[in-house]
Each structure stands twice: as C-alpha cells, then as structure tokens.
Amino acid sequence: MGAMTTNRKRTEECMNVNLTNSDSSRKRSKLSTKPAPSATSAVARLSRYPQVSAPLAREVHAPCRPTKFPLAARVSIRVGDAMGNALITKFEKAKRSTLEKCRSVVEKGKEVIVVDAESDEPCADSSVEEPHGDGDKFRVQQQSQSTLSFDSELRNAELKVASRGKLWGSETQLDVESVHAYKKLLEDVGRRNGTFQRLNFEIDLNEKRRDHFNLLRPKKELDEESEALQEPFVALSSEEEDEVERAFSANRWTILVTHEHSNIEITGEKFQCLRSTGWLNDEVINLYLALLKEREQRQSHKFLKCHFFNTFFYKRLISGPNGYDFKSVRRWTSQRKLGYSLLECDKIFVPIHQEIHWCLAVINNKDKKLQYLDSMKGEDSSVLEKLAKYFADEVKDKNGKDIGVNTWKKEFVKDLPVQKNGCDCGVFMIKYVDFYSRGLELYFDQVNMPYFRRRTAKEILRLKAE
C-alpha cells in the first residue's frame, strides 16, 4: 500500500512538470516574435528598473503619530506614473504652462477659443507619435507647425490681457458689441448737433418775439376757462379749517345753521355725516343743492341754468299704485313758486336713493338726453323711463307743448369717477351735480373726497356755495 501511494504522487508531479514546461515554452515562443532590444537601447535601460508601486500599508499595533502631510505622500506616488518616463513628465509640464499662458491672452477682433485643461485628447493641429525603437534609439517626434503659426499670430495681433486673469466669454463679447453700438449712436447724435443748435436758436428767437409782443398788448385777466377749472379745488384757509373742526366738536343738539328759504336746520348730530366715513343724510344733501341754486342766481353768467330737485321728489313721483303719480308732484314746479318753467332749464337734477346708495339722474334738456350716473356704475332703466314720462307731462301741463322725450337718448354714463369704498356715494352724487352745473367734465377722483367733505362742511356752515 505504501508503494502504491508513492507511485501515485510521483505520477502527479511528473504531470505538473510537463504542464509547466509547456506553458513556459509557449510564452517564450510569443516573446520571440518581437526583435530583442539591444543592451544599450533606452527601452532596455528603462526595463531594468522595476515598476514603481505603492508600498504596502504597515499594520500598526501601538499608538503612533499621524502623518502631517498625507497629500504629499500621494503626490510622491503619482510622480512616478507613466512608467517613470521623464520626457512625458516634461511634456505634460510644458503643456500645462502653455495652456495657462493661453488662458490669460485674448486676441483682439477674433473669437475666443476656450481650451479645456483637463482634456487629454490629442489636438487636430498637433500630433505626438508613439515611441518606437529601432534597436538603437528612442525617438519622440512632435509636429509643431500649428503651434508656430499660433505663436506668430499672437505676436502680430493686438492683444488685450483679461482683467484679474479671467478669460473673456460671451458676456465680454456682448459688452464689446454694446460699446460699438453706443459709439455709433454717439456719432449719429454728433451729426445732428448742428440741426439741434439751429432749432434751439429759432425757439429762443420766437420766445423773445412772443414776450415782446405781449408787452405791446394790453394786459388781460386770467383766462376764464382755466379759472373755472381751478375753482372746484381751492384750498381751505387755516381759519376755515378751524371753523370746520369746531363744528365737528359741537354738541349733538346744537343747531349749527338754519336755511330760511328751504327751512332746513343742521344740528351737530346731522353735521357729523360730513366726517371721513359718514353717509350723507337728506338734510345735508338738500341744503347743499339749495346753495347751488342760490350760487347760480348770484352768478348766472358763470353757471348753467338748472333746477335741483330735493331727495324726496323721486320718492313722491313713484309713490302711486302703478309706480308713477304725476299729480303728487304737480305743484312742486309751479310758475309762482319757481319763477321759471322746467322747459327753460338746461339741466334738471334728480337725486335717486336706491335703498342704501345714492345715484343721480339728469334730464339734459340742452343736449336732448336722459343721463344716469352711479358711482358704482350701476344701471336702472326704469328711472329714466319714469323721468321721461314726467318731463313730457310737466311741459304739457305748464307750457301746453308736446315734446318727443321718447326719442331722446338714454345714457348710462360710464366715463365718470367711481368710489372705492362704501361710504362716499353721497359725496360723489353732489359733486356730479356741482361739476355738471358748472358745465365741466367730471375730472375728480376718490382721492379728492376728504377735501370735498371739508369744503362742503365749510359751505354749509357759511350758507354759501362757491
């Protein structure tokens, strides 16, 4: 048994020797295909040195001081890459320095070519041949024709150095283009300087002539139209402001003013509606409309001839069973009471109270139309229909004439100032009346409401509208 075991082991060893010999012979036959380098060639000299490899990490079984400069060790390992080829190391170093210099230089008037320093791909202009041995020499050939041409262009062209070492990009190109465009604009303006100087001279000459002619003409008063436009916005004096403040601070039962013609009394309580957030009541509105009529009578040449119904007229007119009752308001406009007929008026103003909102209706006899004004741009066609019927009945009753009011235009005014809160509808309504009675357009706004409230308070306290 022992002999058999020994023979079996020897047989396996013999087989292993045969396999080893066959593999080594196969490898020698593969290497023999290449020409053997001579002993003096660069390849042979380089092959004598072993390839640099990272040292094995030493196991530490006791406390030790950590490495102060771990990065330096890594760098020292990388230095030996590329199989210790010193020529390739120098080539890479020269390549990096050249790229850094190229980055700081920009050729004037040409596109900037951004070179990627991290790209290792060969450039189309220059190529590096692979090292090959002829048995005696190791040659590295580099074509530098494009490099020489690039250097000559850099020397001959006008160059600009980028500020702070930054490469100009698309933003710099846009800035340069904008500068060129700006220069062109300046040149165009410079060509027109002569024309501008001539026009300025003519303007100055004409202004001097106008001033000379104005001195020769007799002095005139201010233009009536411009004065009329400024009248609705005359500021209150300090005395008037103090008077209004004292009225607001008065006792609620104190009678501040009494209007004899309309028999209206304004107490301290009723006067409070003219504060910034108050809702105007009937007494304040009716008294103000009566003051507007007195203003027209004082200065008839400045204002249109108008009639101002009070806030109770329309309620009485629609109080009938069918929503219309002419007889209930027939005596309101008698010739003996008014001294004129409604047919003689240019405009007739009718305040409309829509539950909790004030609106205005106008019978515009001058322009032959019926108008409805709402500071919230509402519409109510029934109001205009009833007023058209009333005016026809009124003219027929007082003047004995039939007028075709049904053919008049019914207009819901849209181009008008609108309120931006829930308390100024009454102030808007009385100012519609004020401006229309002056023959003016409605050129006020919500921002004027605080002033209009204090001005109305002043006019009521003095019983005089201005």
Order of alpha helices (4+ residues) and beta strands (2+ residues): alpha-alpha-alpha-alpha-beta-beta-beta-alpha-beta-alpha-alpha-alpha-beta-beta-alpha-alpha-beta-alpha-alpha-beta-beta-beta-alpha-beta-alpha-alpha
